[in-house]
Amino acid sequence: MAGIDKVMTRVAGKPLVWHSVEAFLRSDEIDEIVIVTRADLEERLRREVDDRGLTKVRRVVRGGETRQESSRHGLAALSRDVDIVLVHDAARPLVTGELIERVVRAAATDGAAVPGVAPVSTIKTFADGASLGTVDRTTLREAQTPQGFRRDVLARAFAAAIRDGYDGTDETSLVERTGERVAIVEGDRRNLKITVPDDLAVAEAFLSGGQPPRRTRIGFGQDVHRLVEGRPLVLGGVTIPHTKGLLGHSDADVLAHAICDALLGAAGAGDLGEHFPDTDDEWKGAAGATLIARTVEILSGFGYVPVNVDAMVSAQAPRLASWRPEMVKNLAEALRLPESSVSVKFGTTERLGFEGREEGISATAVALVATLPSTSENP
């Protein structure tokens, strides 16, 4: 966002900086606040603090040439009796009281704490334009703010950095080099840092009480099962009176299976056979609704939720339309969707093909899934 004054950009009716400040004003964990700013904003922010009667804001002070120097100025401006210090980036306006509390408690216990979230994208090392390897993401966390410290721990870290001429990327990097333990607490994916203009739209949606734009993906699914005697006919979780039923390892609910495949395809999460193989006794006789519910859980792991489903069942016999409401109800419950988001249609093949000869039943489905921008797709 070069050329844009981030902290004074208006988002949801007020400058970005005030959203960050107000989160700390609301927190019972915070006794006083120091705002560190550029020289040209110092008087403006001081007037706004006075006009709004923000007594918890102790001072507005001028920052330095670097983040490290600015944080040191802020530390010096705090009251002498402050024991726990939090350093927060004003460009993170979505910080919550719960996150503030977690950091305060961890800093009090461990001396220093940083919130972090696990990276969701695959991380590569590279050189000369070529990939060298894939990093184990289980050992990585993306650092956020606020970062918390016992005052003496942070003061010693600043002193060591000045002595050694070291300029760190954040305050915990200064503490780490002194050998002090820095606890990692669970961060918050909504606590994004406003870095590029598109981030402002996401923050605007959250801060104005709306929902952020959703990425959507579409998937297609298809399934076929043979009709045989001695099996129940189950479609959409409804047992249909008929002389034959569908053959399969599970309950052979061809409608539910097509929906599962569509959902998995939309999320890029494999297919029905991969997750529910007919060689696995866990799924022997499993109800279609059970497979759908498990598929929804799989989608969640990929950062997606179902939005709507449209399915078509092709069967010469029996007539199925009268069972539609019950099927829609069952499918909607398994999908965790309103019934209005589930469509089921039926048709014959005019006695053409295996469906027309009543040798089997087929189903196709299209599914729309969506995710919030706070989660990312794995490449």
C-alpha positions as semicolon CSV with decimal commas, in nm:
position;residue;x (nm);y (nm);z (nm)
1;M;0,000;0,000;0,000
2;A;0,277;0,238;-0,096
3;G;0,157;0,596;-0,097
4;I;-0,143;0,519;0,123
5;D;-0,155;0,628;0,487
6;K;-0,285;0,299;0,622
7;V;-0,360;0,389;0,981
8;M;-0,565;0,696;0,885
9;T;-0,758;0,525;0,605
10;R;-1,128;0,526;0,691
11;V;-1,276;0,179;0,734
12;A;-1,632;0,122;0,856
13;G;-1,674;0,491;0,931
14;K;-1,352;0,575;1,115
15;P;-0,972;0,575;1,069
16;L;-0,813;0,233;1,093
17;V;-0,607;0,327;1,399
18;W;-0,917;0,384;1,612
19;H;-1,050;0,034;1,549
20;S;-0,725;-0,103;1,691
21;V;-0,721;0,140;1,985
22;E;-1,086;0,071;2,070
23;A;-1,023;-0,303;2,095
24;F;-0,776;-0,230;2,378
25;L;-1,005;0,030;2,535
26;R;-1,274;-0,239;2,566
27;S;-1,041;-0,494;2,724
28;D;-1,046;-0,532;3,103
29;E;-0,687;-0,659;3,076
30;I;-0,557;-0,317;2,969
31;D;-0,493;-0,034;3,218
32;E;-0,333;0,224;2,991
33;I;-0,248;0,279;2,626
34;V;0,034;0,469;2,455
35;I;-0,012;0,554;2,087
36;V;0,314;0,580;1,893
37;T;0,284;0,768;1,565
38;R;0,460;0,973;1,300
39;A;0,552;1,333;1,375
40;D;0,294;1,473;1,131
41;L;0,009;1,284;1,303
42;E;0,113;1,342;1,663
43;E;-0,091;1,657;1,732
44;R;-0,393;1,534;1,535
45;L;-0,415;1,210;1,731
46;R;-0,357;1,390;2,060
47;R;-0,651;1,623;1,987
48;E;-0,874;1,331;1,894
49;V;-0,786;1,153;2,217
50;D;-0,880;1,465;2,415
51;D;-1,198;1,528;2,215
52;R;-1,318;1,172;2,269
53;G;-1,228;1,169;2,638
54;L;-1,013;0,857;2,611
55;T;-0,866;0,860;2,960
56;K;-0,715;0,514;2,920
57;V;-0,487;0,655;2,648
58;R;-0,204;0,787;2,865
59;R;0,005;0,953;2,595
60;V;0,053;1,001;2,222
61;V;0,425;0,996;2,144
62;R;0,641;1,035;1,837
63;G;0,792;0,721;1,688
64;G;1,139;0,663;1,556
65;E;1,297;0,573;1,225
66;T;1,229;0,201;1,272
67;R;0,961;-0,013;1,433
68;Q;1,210;-0,113;1,699
69;E;1,286;0,247;1,789
70;S;0,916;0,337;1,792
71;S;0,835;0,049;2,027
72;R;1,116;0,160;2,258
73;H;0,968;0,511;2,270
74;G;0,630;0,362;2,359
75;L;0,780;0,152;2,637
76;A;0,951;0,457;2,787
77;A;0,620;0,647;2,791
78;L;0,436;0,389;3,003
79;S;0,378;0,438;3,373
80;R;0,651;0,294;3,594
81;D;0,413;0,052;3,765
82;V;0,316;-0,126;3,440
83;D;0,445;-0,484;3,458
84;I;0,304;-0,641;3,139
85;V;0,348;-0,464;2,806
86;L;0,170;-0,542;2,479
87;V;0,294;-0,413;2,143
88;H;0,030;-0,402;1,870
89;D;0,037;-0,301;1,505
90;A;-0,236;-0,045;1,433
91;A;-0,275;-0,205;1,089
92;R;-0,443;-0,504;1,258
93;P;-0,789;-0,357;1,333
94;L;-0,965;-0,692;1,385
95;V;-0,787;-0,786;1,708
96;T;-1,027;-0,932;1,964
97;G;-1,052;-0,913;2,340
98;E;-1,006;-1,290;2,359
99;L;-0,672;-1,270;2,179
100;I;-0,558;-0,981;2,399
101;E;-0,641;-1,185;2,709
102;R;-0,453;-1,492;2,582
103;V;-0,139;-1,288;2,516
104;V;-0,153;-1,108;2,853
105;R;-0,185;-1,434;3,046
106;A;0,095;-1,606;2,853
107;A;0,328;-1,307;2,892
108;A;0,266;-1,299;3,266
109;T;0,347;-1,670;3,292
110;D;0,635;-1,706;3,043
111;G;0,780;-1,357;3,021
112;A;0,710;-1,318;2,650
113;A;0,436;-1,435;2,415
114;V;0,342;-1,405;2,049
115;P;0,018;-1,514;1,882
116;G;0,064;-1,732;1,578
117;V;-0,142;-1,917;1,320
118;A;-0,035;-2,220;1,121
119;P;0,035;-2,145;0,754
120;V;-0,224;-2,307;0,529
121;S;-0,034;-2,292;0,200
122;T;0,250;-2,523;0,106
123;I;0,584;-2,346;0,167
124;K;0,874;-2,396;-0,074
125;T;1,241;-2,308;-0,050
126;F;1,395;-2,198;-0,379
127;A;1,705;-2,062;-0,548
128;D;1,781;-1,955;-0,904
129;G;1,414;-1,982;-0,997
130;A;1,383;-2,348;-0,896
131;S;1,221;-2,520;-0,601
132;L;1,468;-2,677;-0,358
133;G;1,223;-2,844;-0,124
134;T;0,905;-2,829;0,078
135;V;0,907;-2,695;0,433
136;D;0,738;-2,891;0,712
137;R;0,449;-2,657;0,799
138;T;0,388;-2,824;1,135
139;T;0,693;-2,640;1,272
140;L;0,589;-2,298;1,137
141;R;0,363;-2,020;1,267
142;E;0,277;-1,682;1,114
143;A;0,340;-1,424;1,386
144;Q;0,072;-1,170;1,472
145;T;0,029;-0,890;1,723
146;P;-0,026;-0,799;2,000
147;Q;0,300;-0,940;2,128
148;G;0,325;-0,945;2,507
149;F;0,616;-0,914;2,752
150;R;0,706;-0,866;3,111
151;R;0,845;-0,516;3,114
152;D;1,190;-0,618;3,237
153;V;1,220;-0,884;2,965
154;L;1,142;-0,636;2,687
155;A;1,367;-0,367;2,836
156;R;1,663;-0,608;2,848
157;A;1,597;-0,713;2,488
158;F;1,598;-0,351;2,370
159;A;1,921;-0,283;2,561
160;A;2,092;-0,587;2,406
161;A;1,980;-0,486;2,056
162;I;2,117;-0,133;2,102
163;R;2,445;-0,269;2,237
164;D;2,484;-0,509;1,943
165;G;2,351;-0,278;1,672
166;Y;2,076;-0,529;1,595
167;D;1,748;-0,430;1,427
168;G;1,482;-0,700;1,450
169;T;1,165;-0,748;1,249
170;D;0,949;-0,757;1,562
171;E;0,983;-0,738;1,939
172;T;0,986;-1,113;1,999
173;S;1,286;-1,147;1,766
174;L;1,476;-0,921;2,007
175;V;1,374;-1,132;2,306
176;E;1,457;-1,459;2,129
177;R;1,818;-1,355;2,070
178;T;1,865;-1,296;2,445
179;G;1,781;-1,661;2,510
180;E;1,449;-1,590;2,682
181;R;1,155;-1,822;2,619
182;V;0,881;-1,682;2,393
183;A;0,551;-1,866;2,428
184;I;0,334;-1,920;2,121
185;V;-0,038;-1,871;2,180
186;E;-0,318;-1,946;1,937
187;G;-0,367;-1,654;1,701
188;D;-0,677;-1,553;1,509
189;R;-0,708;-1,585;1,131
190;R;-0,940;-1,285;1,125
191;N;-0,664;-1,074;1,281
192;L;-0,523;-0,983;0,942
193;K;-0,268;-0,710;0,883
194;I;-0,381;-0,448;0,632
195;T;-0,105;-0,473;0,373
196;V;-0,263;-0,439;0,027
197;P;-0,574;-0,244;-0,081
198;D;-0,785;-0,562;-0,109
199;D;-0,737;-0,615;0,266
200;L;-0,938;-0,300;0,331
201;A;-1,248;-0,456;0,173
202;V;-1,220;-0,757;0,401
203;A;-1,173;-0,539;0,710
204;E;-1,465;-0,318;0,604
205;A;-1,693;-0,621;0,580
206;F;-1,597;-0,755;0,922
207;L;-1,598;-0,419;1,101
208;S;-1,931;-0,311;0,953
209;G;-2,094;-0,632;1,073
210;G;-2,123;-0,786;0,729
211;Q;-1,963;-1,091;0,580
212;P;-1,645;-1,073;0,372
213;P;-1,646;-1,174;0,006
214;R;-1,645;-1,551;-0,034
215;R;-1,446;-1,754;-0,282
216;T;-1,670;-2,011;-0,448
217;R;-1,602;-2,332;-0,635
218;I;-1,830;-2,570;-0,823
219;G;-1,809;-2,950;-0,831
220;F;-1,980;-3,223;-1,032
221;G;-2,062;-3,571;-0,906
222;Q;-2,207;-3,886;-1,058
223;D;-2,289;-4,232;-0,927
224;V;-2,451;-4,550;-1,054
225;H;-2,574;-4,862;-0,873
226;R;-2,728;-5,184;-1,001
227;L;-3,083;-5,283;-0,904
228;V;-3,106;-5,630;-0,750
229;E;-3,363;-5,829;-0,557
230;G;-3,330;-5,865;-0,182
231;R;-3,194;-5,515;-0,115
232;P;-3,380;-5,206;0,014
233;L;-3,404;-4,910;-0,221
234;V;-3,264;-4,607;-0,038
235;L;-3,252;-4,265;-0,204
236;G;-3,177;-3,942;-0,020
237;G;-3,202;-4,128;0,310
238;V;-3,556;-4,247;0,234
239;T;-3,640;-4,617;0,200
240;I;-3,864;-4,642;-0,107
241;P;-4,109;-4,936;-0,140
242;H;-3,997;-5,132;-0,446
243;T;-3,938;-5,486;-0,562
244;K;-3,565;-5,425;-0,598
245;G;-3,294;-5,227;-0,425
246;L;-2,951;-5,091;-0,511
247;L;-2,643;-5,309;-0,470
248;G;-2,341;-5,164;-0,297
249;H;-2,090;-5,183;-0,012
250;S;-2,280;-4,915;0,180
251;D;-2,655;-4,858;0,161
252;A;-2,596;-4,773;-0,209
253;D;-2,780;-4,441;-0,182
254;V;-2,687;-4,326;-0,530
255;L;-2,828;-3,976;-0,473
256;A;-2,624;-3,917;-0,157
257;H;-2,312;-4,058;-0,322
258;A;-2,337;-3,825;-0,621
259;I;-2,371;-3,529;-0,384
260;C;-2,063;-3,642;-0,188
261;D;-1,860;-3,664;-0,508
262;A;-1,974;-3,318;-0,618
263;L;-1,875;-3,165;-0,284
264;L;-1,535;-3,335;-0,280
265;G;-1,471;-3,230;-0,638
266;A;-1,559;-2,869;-0,565
267;A;-1,305;-2,854;-0,283
268;G;-1,039;-3,046;-0,476
269;A;-1,053;-3,306;-0,199
270;G;-1,049;-3,630;-0,396
271;D;-1,346;-3,854;-0,464
272;L;-1,589;-4,094;-0,300
273;G;-1,376;-4,402;-0,357
274;E;-1,073;-4,239;-0,197
275;H;-1,249;-4,147;0,126
276;F;-1,501;-4,433;0,152
277;P;-1,343;-4,735;-0,022
278;D;-1,549;-5,051;-0,060
279;T;-1,258;-5,242;0,095
280;D;-1,307;-5,067;0,430
281;D;-1,553;-5,237;0,666
282;E;-1,610;-4,906;0,846
283;W;-1,835;-4,803;0,557
284;K;-2,009;-5,139;0,507
285;G;-2,383;-5,065;0,515
286;A;-2,316;-4,697;0,594
287;A;-2,609;-4,465;0,535
288;G;-2,577;-4,203;0,265
289;A;-2,648;-3,930;0,519
290;T;-2,351;-4,052;0,723
291;L;-2,124;-4,022;0,420
292;I;-2,254;-3,672;0,345
293;A;-2,197;-3,560;0,704
294;R;-1,843;-3,697;0,693
295;T;-1,786;-3,525;0,357
296;V;-1,891;-3,193;0,509
297;E;-1,627;-3,248;0,780
298;I;-1,366;-3,320;0,512
299;L;-1,462;-2,998;0,334
300;S;-1,418;-2,807;0,658
301;G;-1,061;-2,933;0,676
302;F;-1,002;-2,777;0,335
303;G;-1,159;-2,449;0,449
304;Y;-1,490;-2,489;0,264
305;V;-1,858;-2,516;0,348
306;P;-2,145;-2,625;0,121
307;V;-2,362;-2,345;-0,020
308;N;-2,614;-2,533;-0,231
309;V;-2,669;-2,863;-0,411
310;D;-2,868;-2,948;-0,724
311;A;-2,915;-3,319;-0,799
312;M;-3,090;-3,533;-1,060
313;V;-3,196;-3,898;-1,023
314;S;-3,256;-4,104;-1,337
315;A;-3,484;-4,404;-1,278
316;Q;-3,751;-4,567;-1,492
317;A;-3,920;-4,706;-1,185
318;P;-4,045;-4,650;-0,923
319;R;-4,199;-4,303;-0,943
320;L;-4,010;-4,088;-0,693
321;A;-4,159;-3,737;-0,694
322;S;-4,380;-3,795;-0,389
323;W;-4,070;-3,869;-0,180
324;R;-3,895;-3,546;-0,272
325;P;-3,982;-3,342;0,044
326;E;-3,850;-3,613;0,276
327;M;-3,534;-3,656;0,070
328;V;-3,468;-3,282;0,067
329;K;-3,518;-3,267;0,444
330;N;-3,273;-3,553;0,507
331;L;-3,011;-3,418;0,270
332;A;-3,035;-3,064;0,408
333;E;-2,981;-3,191;0,763
334;A;-2,672;-3,388;0,660
335;L;-2,537;-3,094;0,461
336;R;-2,615;-2,844;0,741
337;L;-2,805;-2,633;0,489
338;P;-3,156;-2,491;0,473
339;E;-3,393;-2,699;0,263
340;S;-3,416;-2,410;0,016
341;S;-3,049;-2,474;-0,070
342;V;-3,108;-2,837;-0,172
343;S;-3,274;-2,927;-0,503
344;V;-3,362;-3,283;-0,606
345;K;-3,516;-3,368;-0,943
346;F;-3,625;-3,695;-1,100
347;G;-3,654;-3,820;-1,455
348;T;-3,681;-4,132;-1,665
349;T;-3,472;-4,213;-1,972
350;E;-3,774;-4,301;-2,188
351;R;-3,676;-4,665;-2,140
352;L;-3,335;-4,605;-2,295
353;G;-3,013;-4,737;-2,142
354;F;-2,967;-4,939;-1,823
355;E;-3,196;-4,705;-1,629
356;G;-3,469;-4,751;-1,890
357;R;-3,430;-5,129;-1,872
358;E;-3,460;-5,099;-1,491
359;E;-3,118;-5,255;-1,443
360;G;-2,994;-4,969;-1,228
361;I;-3,036;-4,610;-1,114
362;S;-2,798;-4,319;-1,172
363;A;-2,767;-3,978;-1,013
364;T;-2,576;-3,663;-1,095
365;A;-2,518;-3,360;-0,875
366;V;-2,368;-3,014;-0,890
367;A;-2,247;-2,852;-0,567
368;L;-2,137;-2,500;-0,485
369;V;-1,896;-2,456;-0,195
370;A;-1,753;-2,138;-0,049
371;T;-1,488;-2,025;0,192
372;L;-1,408;-1,704;0,378
373;P;-1,097;-1,514;0,268
374;S;-0,943;-1,579;0,610
375;T;-0,873;-1,933;0,492
376;S;-0,660;-2,013;0,190
377;E;-0,654;-2,292;-0,058
378;N;-0,363;-2,532;-0,052
379;P;-0,190;-2,543;-0,388
